[in-house]
Amino acid sequence: MATWTSDELDKIGAAEELQIAGLKPDGTLRQPVIIWVVRAGDDIYVRSYKGRSSGWFRGILTRHEGRIWAGGVVKDVAMTEVSDPAIQEQIDAAYR
């Protein structure tokens, strides 16, 4: 996962939406998509409303790397799925 500065967390958290683009197998970026973003603690989370069937999400599963743009922040990131129920609840609460 990315290491975030307080300034980046504040800017991205205030943005509510971000653009996200996964890396293709050849290392180039896919087309970015706009998605809601939430901050929970010192991390940033996005969630596919179509679940695993969404095209951008399937692309992320190829390399688990990409780039985000939000609130004036541009950052290359590693992306992981969250399975911890406690973190899932924090994410749910942030989305609510």
C-alpha positions as semicolon CSV with decimal commas, in nm:
position;residue;x (nm);y (nm);z (nm)
1;M;0,000;0,000;0,000
2;A;0,100;0,359;-0,049
3;T;0,237;0,568;0,232
4;W;0,025;0,878;0,257
5;T;0,115;1,220;0,392
6;S;-0,141;1,397;0,610
7;D;-0,185;1,655;0,334
8;E;-0,256;1,383;0,072
9;L;-0,505;1,209;0,301
10;D;-0,685;1,537;0,369
11;K;-0,702;1,634;0,000
12;I;-0,814;1,292;-0,124
13;G;-1,060;1,246;0,161
14;A;-1,218;1,583;0,085
15;A;-1,243;1,505;-0,288
16;E;-1,505;1,225;-0,246
17;E;-1,425;1,101;-0,597
18;L;-1,104;1,002;-0,764
19;Q;-0,983;0,877;-1,096
20;I;-0,822;0,536;-1,086
21;A;-0,632;0,352;-1,358
22;G;-0,481;0,008;-1,323
23;L;-0,170;-0,107;-1,503
24;K;-0,202;-0,332;-1,806
25;P;0,020;-0,641;-1,827
26;D;0,265;-0,437;-2,041
27;G;0,297;-0,171;-1,769
28;T;0,096;0,103;-1,940
29;L;-0,205;0,259;-1,771
30;R;-0,559;0,157;-1,851
31;Q;-0,821;0,426;-1,912
32;P;-0,900;0,597;-1,580
33;V;-1,247;0,572;-1,431
34;I;-1,413;0,796;-1,175
35;I;-1,514;0,631;-0,849
36;W;-1,610;0,732;-0,497
37;V;-1,331;0,731;-0,244
38;V;-1,332;0,724;0,135
39;R;-1,069;0,768;0,396
40;A;-1,064;0,531;0,692
41;G;-0,782;0,598;0,934
42;D;-0,462;0,655;0,742
43;D;-0,566;0,470;0,427
44;I;-0,773;0,539;0,117
45;Y;-1,036;0,296;-0,007
46;V;-1,249;0,256;-0,318
47;R;-1,521;0,004;-0,383
48;S;-1,664;-0,120;-0,711
49;Y;-2,041;-0,084;-0,706
50;K;-2,062;-0,366;-0,964
51;G;-1,835;-0,584;-0,754
52;R;-1,575;-0,806;-0,915
53;S;-1,753;-0,795;-1,253
54;S;-1,668;-0,429;-1,313
55;G;-1,416;-0,381;-1,594
56;W;-1,186;-0,148;-1,401
57;F;-1,182;-0,386;-1,105
58;R;-1,095;-0,686;-1,321
59;G;-0,812;-0,477;-1,466
60;I;-0,680;-0,401;-1,118
61;L;-0,666;-0,774;-1,044
62;T;-0,412;-0,818;-1,325
63;R;-0,126;-0,632;-1,153
64;H;-0,264;-0,472;-0,834
65;E;-0,089;-0,149;-0,929
66;G;-0,200;0,175;-1,081
67;R;-0,237;0,548;-1,043
68;I;-0,493;0,772;-0,877
69;W;-0,581;1,137;-0,925
70;A;-0,787;1,323;-0,662
71;G;-0,790;1,660;-0,492
72;G;-0,475;1,769;-0,674
73;V;-0,288;1,454;-0,573
74;V;-0,144;1,219;-0,836
75;K;0,005;0,902;-0,694
76;D;0,117;0,559;-0,808
77;V;-0,036;0,304;-0,573
78;A;-0,046;-0,064;-0,490
79;M;-0,400;-0,199;-0,456
80;T;-0,511;-0,480;-0,231
81;E;-0,844;-0,633;-0,142
82;V;-0,955;-0,593;0,217
83;S;-1,085;-0,902;0,393
84;D;-1,063;-0,790;0,756
85;P;-1,422;-0,744;0,886
86;A;-1,318;-0,462;1,120
87;I;-1,168;-0,262;0,834
88;Q;-1,470;-0,341;0,614
89;E;-1,693;-0,190;0,884
90;Q;-1,478;0,124;0,895
91;I;-1,507;0,152;0,516
92;D;-1,886;0,097;0,531
93;A;-1,916;0,368;0,796
94;A;-1,707;0,611;0,590
95;Y;-1,928;0,552;0,284
96;R;-2,242;0,612;0,493
